[in-house]
């Protein structure tokens, strides 16, 4: 059985805790490896080494650090196929989707090549007589990233790129369900020129997460995952005096107005609802058609499209629309929620419960499901399902549809399909959600903008990547300097007013 350890001080090392977790091949259901789960002692030792390595890295000029990012972009492109295969083998997503996962991370590394520009401080010449005032952005020291299973390449890169480009050391605690690609990324960073110890990858579970939260050397923590864990990490990390940003779960609504191009909206819903088996925080899981005629016409278009979806293993290449979900436990949870939808009275317009794939009977495949006549009190509406299940909640009016999206506890992403600019503008201005698509189903901002939700989808006050990341991973220091010619005149005993 393959054993997956940690990346510490520039090399792969075996775990010493004696605790392991199974790593599955979701397509076959087989345990393909076991991953070491780090102890507090392992995390603390790796952090102490990272802190020592950070001193020189933090003092390296920003342009040299940016050149590591530049080299990393080349290496990611060189190894794209290898990375995608490793990613799909542990996660289950299709190869084209795995490449998208890597590409969206690569774009943040690419953005970090511009770090010297973003790290420039501010300067006021002659703020007073003989006085200059300037601010600089300094690294926070050692930062940690705790990441989810669903984007094993993209989200670690969203965190490590800016953290490292800002001159920090970085401890990555990836998901124990997909640990291989993060280790490959650390090896590529070394090849790109990152000094040993500056980036450590510690595999683990709650024990290593708690060790991160309690470690006094780690001054910033970025988390992405489910909302209950996000809330826990935010509370414990901030109570320990750390800077913490946590991004949580989602329930993304798409509002379909009567004037929308319904074929376009149906295509978008199928891609955004079922792509990656619905295991995306920006997946659309709720469709809200406005008016009965819109709803009936939309359902009529959705059913044949959903029934045509091809579900299979990543090894089938481009022939598959989506793969298995990540574990047997995830599959069981999705099926349980589907049963609750039926029991609570929703109409199962596409029933994927009988889905079987010959030769892959033990894989974690879930057939596509479409619910109609869902109401907002049902569990399938309130909870994040994180599976290939789309719920249609019919609405009588635009105002009611807008209110529905606004009343949901999550606020990650949302979309509106309409031909009317006035409605689209009103929606974008009023809805209390972080990322909005106008005739765009998955509005994931590009690397040079920032990514983050509102309400229970995000805890903390800065977003991921873009300029916010450079604020999160640096501390501002402001210097007032005076080079008086008249120091010989003696001391001053009161605050001087700026003139
Ligand atoms: P998860 O919360 O189970 O795990 C995320 C991380 O937390 C992992 O590294 C895991 O090891 C750790 N963890 C799990 N349980 C813990 C505990 N009790 N104490 C401390 N740490 C713990 O999430 P997941 O299943 O890996 O990912 C799916 C979730 O992530 C979904 O809710 C999805 O919406 C969300 N997500 C959000 C975003 C976003 O940007 N908002 C992006 C991707 C995924």
Boltz pocket constraint, residues with backbone or C-beta under 6 A from the ligand:
constraints:
  - pocket:
      binder: B
      contacts: [[A, 146], [A, 147], [A, 148], [A, 149], [A, 150], [A, 151], [A, 173], [A, 174], [A, 175], [A, 176], [A, 204], [A, 205], [A, 206], [A, 209], [A, 210], [A, 224], [A, 225], [A, 226], [A, 227], [A, 229], [A, 230], [A, 247], [A, 248], [A, 249], [A, 250], [A, 280], [A, 281], [A, 384], [A, 386], [A, 412], [A, 453], [A, 457]]
      max_distance: 6.0
